[in-house]
């Protein structure tokens, strides 16, 4: 659906966190460090799962997909912030804004779906351990990820198409660091009743139904674990679910804060902080949560880092420069 020429020619301006020029270097460093930590942490998770045959299981297959989704979410927003600060240009095109809206909704929805899929995986593993390999076969795992992506893409396409029908009277200043759907709808000159209904009703269903599924899965898990006779079995079951529960709490907790801040307060700064807690912070913390609370993942990451260090060390020795050896550098 093609926008009108008047709407297509309008520029959007992302005002960011602040317009104080003295704070721009700090904000640039903050976003850059967050982005690098997010990319590095999630990339290490993906590489560790791919390199270790012991981690070629459904749980870690879904975890690597979650890490890839976190990289995609961060890449749709943070690089544009860095470019705008460096170029001292806050503008984004109409098309670029729609693409950013669609990308954020797609990957945010995909993370939402993957979390409920991971909860189902834990439910089958703990409540039906003898049938786990039969139920969670590789074909089903791939289908679950594909269906999650398909549903998320349809959900995002629906919002993007509705947003493309909005009319804007002049160049739009968005009090945010990315094109958030709520802010764009608020700044439209045309009637936004259908957009608001769609955003709150469909989004509530899209995120509410998976949350109910997660709660149901963990209620069944808790019931099964409490019936285990040994304390060691209970501890192992809780340890395998602990990381996922922390990530779920972080994702839905920050998502609920964004929903409430956009519905209750008009403060742009509070909305920005809430969105940062939802779209930036969880993606950076997820790798640390899974690596710190999971012995198998810690072992795989340690092995991966040793392999990478030996490769870098061998390259340094081959070039005759011991300073290029990662091992020598880390041992100082």
C-alpha positions as CSV (number, residue, x, y, z in Angstrom):
1,X,0.0,0.0,0.0
2,X,1.7,3.2,-1.2
3,X,1.6,6.2,1.1
4,X,0.6,9.6,-0.3
5,X,3.3,11.8,-1.8
6,X,2.8,14.3,1.1
7,X,3.3,11.7,3.8
8,X,6.2,10.0,2.0
9,X,8.1,13.3,1.8
10,X,7.8,14.0,5.5
11,X,10.9,13.5,7.6
12,X,10.9,12.1,11.1
13,X,13.3,13.4,13.8
14,X,14.5,11.1,16.6
15,X,15.1,13.5,19.5
16,X,16.9,10.8,21.6
17,X,17.5,10.9,25.3
18,X,18.6,14.6,25.4
19,X,19.5,17.5,23.2
20,X,22.3,18.6,25.5
21,X,25.5,18.6,23.3
22,X,27.7,18.0,26.3
23,X,26.0,14.7,27.1
24,X,26.1,13.3,23.6
25,X,29.6,11.7,23.9
26,X,28.5,10.0,27.1
27,X,25.3,8.7,25.4
28,X,27.3,7.6,22.4
29,X,29.7,5.6,24.6
30,X,26.7,4.2,26.6
31,X,24.9,2.9,23.5
32,X,28.1,1.7,21.8
33,X,29.3,-0.3,24.9
34,X,25.8,-1.8,25.3
35,X,25.7,-2.8,21.7
36,X,29.1,-4.4,21.7
37,X,28.4,-6.3,24.9
38,X,25.1,-7.5,23.4
39,X,26.6,-8.6,20.1
40,X,29.7,-10.3,21.7
41,X,27.7,-12.1,24.5
42,X,25.0,-13.5,22.2
43,X,27.5,-14.4,19.5
44,X,29.5,-16.4,22.0
45,X,26.3,-18.2,23.0
46,X,25.6,-19.1,19.4
47,X,29.2,-20.2,18.7
48,X,29.4,-22.3,21.9
49,X,26.1,-24.1,21.1
50,X,27.3,-24.8,17.5
51,X,30.8,-26.0,18.6
52,X,29.9,-28.3,21.4
53,X,28.1,-31.5,20.4
54,X,26.8,-32.0,23.9
55,X,24.7,-28.8,23.5
56,X,23.0,-30.0,20.3
57,X,19.7,-30.4,22.1
58,X,16.3,-28.7,21.7
59,X,16.9,-26.4,24.7
60,X,20.1,-25.0,23.4
61,X,18.8,-24.9,19.8
62,X,16.1,-22.5,21.1
63,X,18.6,-20.6,23.2
64,X,20.8,-20.0,20.1
65,X,17.8,-18.7,18.2
66,X,16.9,-16.5,21.1
67,X,20.5,-15.1,21.1
68,X,20.2,-14.4,17.3
69,X,16.9,-12.6,17.9
70,X,18.5,-10.5,20.6
71,X,21.3,-9.5,18.1
72,X,18.6,-8.5,15.5
73,X,16.6,-6.4,18.0
74,X,19.6,-4.5,19.0
75,X,20.8,-4.0,15.4
76,X,17.5,-2.5,14.4
77,X,17.7,0.3,16.9
78,X,21.2,1.1,18.4
79,X,23.2,1.6,15.2
80,X,20.8,4.3,14.0
81,X,21.3,6.0,17.4
82,X,25.1,5.9,17.0
83,X,24.9,7.2,13.4
84,X,22.6,10.1,14.4
85,X,24.8,11.2,17.3
86,X,28.0,10.9,15.3
87,X,26.6,12.7,12.2
88,X,24.7,15.2,14.4
89,X,21.6,14.5,12.3
90,X,18.5,13.2,14.0
91,X,16.4,12.6,10.9
92,X,15.0,9.3,9.6
93,X,13.0,8.8,6.5
94,X,9.3,7.9,6.4
95,X,10.2,4.5,4.9
96,X,13.1,4.0,7.3
97,X,10.7,4.7,10.2
98,X,8.2,2.1,9.0
99,X,10.9,-0.5,8.5
100,X,12.2,0.1,12.0
101,X,8.7,-0.3,13.4
102,X,8.2,-3.5,11.5
103,X,11.6,-4.9,12.6
104,X,11.2,-4.1,16.3
105,X,7.7,-5.6,16.4
106,X,8.9,-8.7,14.5
107,X,11.9,-9.5,16.6
108,X,10.2,-8.5,19.8
109,X,7.3,-10.8,19.0
110,X,9.8,-13.6,18.0
111,X,11.5,-13.3,21.3
112,X,8.1,-13.5,23.0
113,X,7.2,-16.7,21.0
114,X,10.6,-18.3,21.6
115,X,10.3,-17.8,25.4
116,X,7.0,-19.8,25.4
117,X,8.5,-22.5,23.2
118,X,11.4,-22.8,25.6
119,X,8.9,-23.1,28.5
120,X,7.2,-25.9,26.7
121,X,10.5,-27.6,26.1
122,X,11.2,-27.5,29.8
123,X,7.7,-28.7,30.6
124,X,8.2,-31.8,28.4
125,X,11.7,-32.5,29.7
126,X,10.6,-32.4,33.4
127,X,7.0,-33.7,33.2
128,X,7.5,-36.3,30.5
129,X,11.2,-37.2,30.5
130,X,10.8,-40.7,29.0
131,X,9.0,-39.2,25.9
132,X,11.2,-36.1,25.6
133,X,13.2,-37.3,22.6
134,X,10.1,-38.5,20.9
135,X,8.1,-35.3,21.4
136,X,10.9,-32.8,20.9
137,X,12.4,-34.2,17.7
138,X,14.4,-32.0,15.4
139,X,11.6,-31.5,12.9
140,X,9.3,-30.2,15.6
141,X,11.9,-27.8,16.9
142,X,12.5,-26.3,13.5
143,X,8.7,-26.0,12.9
144,X,8.2,-24.2,16.3
145,X,10.9,-21.6,15.4
146,X,9.5,-21.2,11.9
147,X,5.9,-20.8,13.2
148,X,7.1,-18.3,15.8
149,X,8.8,-16.2,13.1
150,X,5.8,-16.4,10.8
151,X,3.3,-15.3,13.5
152,X,5.6,-12.5,14.6
153,X,6.0,-11.3,11.0
154,X,2.3,-11.3,10.4
155,X,1.8,-9.4,13.6
156,X,4.4,-6.8,12.6
157,X,3.1,-6.5,9.1
158,X,-0.4,-5.8,10.4
159,X,0.9,-2.9,12.5
160,X,3.2,-1.6,9.7
161,X,0.4,-1.5,7.2
162,X,-2.0,0.3,9.6
163,X,0.8,2.8,10.4
164,X,1.4,3.4,6.7
165,X,-2.2,4.8,6.4
166,X,-1.5,7.5,9.0
167,X,-1.2,11.1,7.8
168,X,1.2,13.6,9.3
169,X,0.7,17.4,9.0
170,X,4.4,18.3,9.1
171,X,7.8,17.0,9.9
172,X,7.5,14.9,13.0
173,X,9.7,15.1,16.1
174,X,9.6,11.8,17.9
175,X,10.7,12.1,21.6
176,X,12.5,8.8,21.4
177,X,15.7,7.1,20.2
178,X,13.9,4.9,17.7
179,X,10.6,4.9,15.9
180,X,8.3,3.4,18.5
181,X,4.8,2.5,17.3
182,X,3.0,4.2,20.2
183,X,4.9,7.5,19.7
184,X,4.3,7.5,15.9
185,X,0.6,7.0,16.3
186,X,0.3,9.8,18.9
187,X,1.9,12.3,16.4
188,X,-0.4,11.5,13.5
189,X,-2.9,14.1,12.3
190,X,-5.4,11.5,11.0
191,X,-7.9,9.4,13.1
192,X,-5.9,6.8,15.1
193,X,-8.8,5.0,16.8
194,X,-8.3,1.8,14.8
195,X,-4.6,1.9,15.3
196,X,-4.9,2.3,19.0
197,X,-7.5,-0.5,19.3
198,X,-5.3,-2.7,17.2
199,X,-2.2,-1.9,19.1
200,X,-3.7,-2.5,22.6
201,X,-6.1,-5.4,21.8
202,X,-4.0,-7.5,19.4
203,X,-0.7,-6.8,21.2
204,X,-2.3,-7.8,24.6
205,X,-3.5,-11.1,23.0
206,X,-0.2,-11.6,21.2
207,X,1.8,-11.2,24.4
208,X,-0.8,-12.3,26.9
209,X,-1.5,-15.8,25.5
210,X,2.2,-16.8,25.5
211,X,2.5,-15.5,29.1
212,X,-0.4,-17.7,30.1
213,X,1.2,-20.6,28.4
214,X,4.5,-20.0,30.3
215,X,2.7,-19.7,33.6
216,X,0.8,-22.9,32.9
217,X,4.0,-24.8,31.9
218,X,5.8,-23.7,35.1
219,X,2.8,-24.6,37.2
220,X,3.0,-28.1,35.9
221,X,6.8,-28.2,36.3
222,X,6.5,-27.0,39.9
223,X,3.9,-29.7,40.6
224,X,6.1,-32.4,39.1
225,X,9.3,-31.2,40.8
226,X,7.7,-31.2,44.3
227,X,6.7,-34.8,43.8
228,X,10.3,-35.8,43.2
229,X,11.7,-38.0,46.1
230,X,15.3,-36.8,46.0
231,X,16.6,-33.3,46.9
232,X,19.2,-33.6,44.1
233,X,16.6,-34.2,41.5
234,X,14.7,-31.1,42.7
235,X,17.8,-29.0,42.7
236,X,18.8,-30.1,39.1
237,X,15.2,-29.4,37.8
238,X,15.1,-25.9,39.4
239,X,18.6,-25.1,38.1
240,X,17.7,-25.9,34.5
241,X,14.6,-23.7,34.7
242,X,16.2,-20.8,36.8
243,X,17.9,-19.1,33.9
244,X,14.8,-19.2,31.7
245,X,12.6,-17.9,34.5
246,X,15.0,-14.9,35.0
247,X,14.9,-14.1,31.3
248,X,11.1,-14.4,31.2
249,X,10.7,-12.1,34.3
250,X,13.1,-9.6,32.7
251,X,11.3,-9.6,29.3
252,X,7.7,-9.4,30.5
253,X,8.5,-7.2,33.5
254,X,10.2,-4.5,31.3
255,X,7.5,-5.0,28.6
256,X,4.7,-4.4,31.1
257,X,6.5,-1.2,32.3
258,X,6.6,0.1,28.7
259,X,2.9,-0.7,28.3
260,X,2.0,1.1,31.6
261,X,4.3,4.1,30.9
262,X,2.8,4.7,27.5
263,X,-0.8,4.3,28.8
264,X,-0.4,6.3,32.0
265,X,2.3,9.0,31.7
266,X,2.9,11.6,29.1
267,X,6.6,12.1,30.1
268,X,8.8,11.3,27.1
269,X,11.8,10.7,29.4
270,X,10.0,8.0,31.4
271,X,8.8,6.4,28.2
272,X,12.4,6.4,26.8
273,X,13.8,4.9,30.0
274,X,11.1,2.2,30.0
275,X,11.7,1.4,26.4
276,X,15.5,1.1,27.0
277,X,14.7,-1.4,29.8
278,X,12.7,-3.4,27.3
279,X,14.5,-3.1,24.0
280,X,18.2,-2.7,25.1
281,X,18.9,-4.1,28.6
282,X,17.4,-7.6,28.4
283,X,19.2,-8.4,25.1
284,X,22.5,-7.5,26.8
285,X,21.8,-9.4,30.0
286,X,20.4,-12.6,28.6
287,X,23.8,-14.2,27.7
288,X,25.2,-13.4,31.2
289,X,22.1,-14.9,32.8
290,X,22.4,-18.2,30.8
291,X,26.1,-18.4,31.1
292,X,26.3,-17.7,34.9
293,X,23.5,-20.1,35.9
294,X,24.1,-23.0,33.6
295,X,27.1,-25.3,34.2
296,X,26.9,-26.9,30.7
297,X,26.9,-23.4,29.1
298,X,29.8,-22.2,31.3
299,X,31.8,-25.3,30.3
300,X,31.1,-24.8,26.6
301,X,32.0,-21.1,26.7
302,X,35.2,-21.9,28.6
303,X,36.1,-24.4,26.0
304,X,35.3,-22.0,23.2
305,X,37.4,-19.2,24.7
306,X,40.3,-21.7,25.1
307,X,40.1,-22.7,21.5
308,X,39.9,-19.1,20.3
309,X,42.8,-18.2,22.6
310,X,44.9,-21.0,21.3
311,X,44.2,-20.0,17.7
312,X,45.1,-16.4,18.4
313,X,48.2,-17.5,20.3
314,X,49.3,-19.8,17.5
315,X,48.8,-16.9,15.0
316,X,50.9,-14.7,17.2
317,X,53.7,-17.2,17.4
318,X,53.5,-17.8,13.7
319,X,54.1,-14.2,13.1
320,X,56.9,-14.1,15.6
321,X,55.2,-11.6,17.8
322,X,54.4,-12.9,21.3
323,X,52.3,-9.9,22.0
324,X,49.7,-11.2,19.6
325,X,49.1,-14.3,21.7
326,X,45.9,-14.0,23.6
327,X,47.1,-16.6,26.1
328,X,50.2,-14.5,26.9
329,X,48.0,-11.4,27.2
330,X,45.5,-13.0,29.5
331,X,48.2,-14.6,31.7
332,X,49.8,-11.2,32.5
